[in-house]
Amino acid sequence: MIQKVMKSALCISALIAAPAMAQDAVGTLPEANSGDSAWLLTASALVLMMTLPGLALFYGGLVRAKNFLSVLVQCGAVAALASVIWIIMGYSLAFSANGNGFLGSSENFMFNGLLGSIREGQTTGALAFALFQMTFAIITPALIIGAWVERARFGWVVAFSGLWSLLVYVPVTRWVWGNGFLAEQGVIDFAGGIVVHTTAGVSALIVALMLGKRIGFPKTLMLPHSPALTVAGAGLLWVGWFGFNGGSALAANDAAASAIINTHIGASAAALVWLLIERIKVGKATAVGFATGAVAGLATITPAAGVIGPVGAMILGILAAIICFWFVGIVKGKLKIDDSLDVFAVHGVGGILGSVLLAVFASKALGGAGYAEGTDMASQLWVQLKAVTLVAVYSAVATLIIGYVVSKLIPMRVSEDQERDGLDLSSHGERAWDLD
């Protein structure tokens, strides 16, 4: 009797297993690597922390006390709006499999079709990848906030940021990271020197020119109200940047570890050199200088983090401090452009510098990963220069058009009285979307 039961059980087991065996023979859906996916989800949280609260505190500490809350609200509103745009259509237009070298298709609107799928050549789920990329779409327009603080109208900020995200960030992301025409030409941008820092930095310069100077600039001394908050924000940015650059390896492996090490040493070298420059130039090192130098190093190392070695990272960090410090003086001192929180001089110049020089430090002789087959230092340098120039020009022209069009509906600046009183006070006395 027992033998009959066992035979019956074996037969039933064989019948149950047969469909599974047939499925294995035909082929099952690929499964995402859980370790790689876990790292990408963690990196997404780190990058979101860079905007909320990292960038908000970094920028908020640099403005005068009467404008602190307005900076926090702008960072939050831009982050929320960029998230909605990315989920509805931004991701699809940037990364969908269909489309062309300039713009994707509508197949992944509202993240349609991402659940349970894996992008070609990756080990993480497409949904985790879309989430990670969303955090980049959040921080990029938020970086531009530093150019218009203390004088831009909130309604204009929100409208401009939404259109900019859709018309500048999304197309450039497609060109570089979405297998677009610049990717086909062999451009390298590991984590956003072109896509993030060049677009935001150049656009910030254009916005600063369009808005004009703050009342009293450059004669009135506009000291940051809380260097302590700025240093705390910079610390959050520094930690978050491990996810920004390390996560861009899209796997929990040595490539991620190398990118994080390069990120850290680049920021460390830049912060120390910035302090040294301040000591020589103005007689003392400052807390704000330390924070600014670190961020300059982080922005500069970003495009190169995954293709260079520690030697190249350290040299880039040193160059970031020297060149970005110099550009701060040029933009505000000589050109008298009120890019209030030095978005162009730090992020724009840093991103461009790293995007170009990675062609040099990627050399195996300097500890880098080397070049693609059929490519050498000279040809890679040419590709990087072309891509940076094209993206910079496109960002400038598109920003000029978007800013002008939005200003016809919503004035760019608050009134002189509101600016003198501070945006924190005026925002409580009028509707955020007031068009008067």
Secondary structure, 3 states (H helix, E strand, C coil): CHHHHHHHHHHHHHHHHHHHHHHHHHCCCCCCCHHHHHHHHHHHHHHHHHHHHHHHHHHHHHCCHHHHHHHHHHHHHHHHHHHHHHHHHHHHHHHCCCECCCCECCCCHHHCCCCCCECCCCCCEHHHHHHHHHHHHHHHHHHCHHHHCCCECHHHHHHHHHHHHHHHHHHHHHHHHCCCHHHHCCCCCCCCHHHHHHHHHHHHHHHHHHHCCCCCCCCCCCCCCCHHHHHHHHHHHHHHHHHHHHHHHCCCCHHHHHHHHHHHHHHHHHHHHHHHHHHHHCCCCCHHHHHHHHHHHHHHHHHHCCCCCHHHHHHHHHHHHHHHHHHHHHHHHHCCCCCCCCHHHHHHHHHHHHHHHHHHHCCHHHCCCCCCCCCCHHHHHHHHHHHHHHHHHHHHHHHHHHHHHHHHHCCCECCHHHHHHCHHHHHHHCCCCCCC
